[in-house]
């Protein structure tokens, strides 16, 4: 199998996903300049997230398969940068930030173990696409971050909801991996 050509990697949907990385840095600057600019950065990140998925579905398959893992990684890095800025600049409680970030804190090691374990990859088929629960958890994360920017007490309730939805989403990702793995059982390796 030949390596993917650069023009197949640098698609518009992938560029929109990658745009969330500098937006995470821009959030650090915006947070110190009042509430309007951070919301503008969050809105720009949300628009890139919606557009990259919409364009990828409209244009068809991603020939290099890069978008299916690039998008969630950029999402997680953006959320991490935003929460780090809220901790450093606004002194948001670590417990509150951990509730918002629980899904990412648990999902990242799961994905790394999956990627490095040939045994798991033989009987599980991890699907990186967001589920409805995953999208709901992301929306509630953004609402919790918005509440933190405005320094309102509802941030705790939203963080708890993000925590619950994040755990449900992780359970759904695992369930999907098992179901897909059952539909496509591993092939018998030679000599086994």
N, C-alpha and C positions, 0 to 999 in steps of 0.2 A: 504494500500500500504506500503510495507516494505521499509526502507531506502536503498539507493544505497550502494552497497559494495564498499570498498575502491579500490579494483582492477579494478572496472568499472569506477571509477573517475580518476584514475591515468593512463590514456591512453597516448600513445606516442604523439598524436596530442595535447592533453591538456598540456602535459609537454613542448612541443615546444611553445605553447601559453604563458605559465607561464615563459618561459625562457626570454621573453622580459622584465620582471620586473627587474632582475638584470642587464640586458643590459642597461636599463635606468640609473641605478647608474653608470655603467661602462662608459657611455657617459660623465658624469661629469668629470671623471678622464681623459678620452681620449681628451676632448676638450682643456685641458690645455697643450697638448703635440704635437701641430702641426695639420695640416689638414688631414694627412693620417689616424691616429688612429680613429678619429670620423667617418670617412667614413667607416672604417672597422666595427665599431659598428653598423652603419646604415645598412651596407650590411648584417651583421649577423642577425639583426632584420628582414630585408626584407626576408631573406632566411627562418627564422623560420615561418614567416607569410605565405609564399607561401607553405612551406612543411606541416604546420599543416592542412591547408585546403585541400591540395592534399591527404594527408594520411587519413583524416577523410572521404573524399568522396570515396576513394579507399577501405577503411575498412568497409564502410557501416554506418549504424545508430549508433549514440552515445547512448548507453543504458541508461545513466543517463541524457542525454540532456544537459550536462554541457558545452560542446564545443561551442554550439551556443551562449552562453552569455559570456563565459570565454574569448574567442578570442577577441571580440570587447572591452571588459574591459581592457585586457592587452595592446591592441593597444593604447587605450586612455591614459592609465597610462604611457606607454613608450613615446608617443608624448608629454605628459605633462612634463615628466622629461627632455626630450631633450630641449623643449622650455624654461623651467626654467633655465637650464644650460646656454643657449644662452643669457638669460636676465641677469643672475648674472655674468657670466664670460665675456661676450662680449658686454654687455650693449645694446642688441638689443632693438629697440623701442617697447614699449608696444603695440602701435597701429598695428605694423607689426605682432607681435606675436598673437594678438587678431584676425587678419584676418585669419591667418593660423589655429587658434584653434576654429574658429566660430562654425563649425559643432559639435565639442565635447561640447562646451559651451552650445549649444542649445539642443543637443541630450540627454545629461545626465539628465537634469531635466524632459525632456519628458518621458524618460524611467522610471525614479523614480515615476512620477505621474501615468504612466500606471501600474507599478507594485503594487502600493499602492491603486489603484482605482478599486474596484470590478466592478463598473458600466462600466468603459472603457474596462475592460477585457471581459465583456459579449458581447460587440458588435464590438470590434476591436481585431484583431489577429496580434500582432506585430511579425514580422519576423526578427530575429536578423542577418540573413545571409546578407552579403554585396551584394549590387547591383552593376551593372556596373558603375553607377555614383559614388557610394561610393568608389569603387576601384580607379576610376580616381581621385577623390578628394584626396585619400591617396597618390597616386603617385605624384600629384602636391604638396602636403604638403612636401613630402620627397625632391622634387626638390627645394622648397622654403628654407627648412632647409639647404640643400646643398649650396645654394647661400649665405645663412647667414654665414655658416662656412667659405666660401671663401671670404666673405665680398664684394660681388658684388651688384651693384645697381639693377640687374634683380630680386633680392629677392622681391622687392615691387610688380612687375608685377605678379610674381608667387604667392605671398600671395593673391593678388586680385583674381587671377584665382582659387586658393584653396578656397577662400571665396565663389565665385560664384558656383563652383562645389559642395561645401559643402551644400549650401542652396538648390540646385537642388536635391542633394542626400536625404536631409531631407524630401523634398516634395515627393520624390519617396517612401521613407519608409512609410510616412503617407498614400500615395495612396495605397500602397500594403497592409497596415494594414486594410484599409477600404474595399478593394476588397476581401481579405481573410475573413474578418468579414461577408461580404454579402454572400459569398459562404457557410459559416458555421454559420448560424444565431444562436443566443442564444436559449437555450432550456427554456421552460416555467418552472419556479420554482414552487414547490408545494405551494399551498395557494395563488398564485399570481393571 
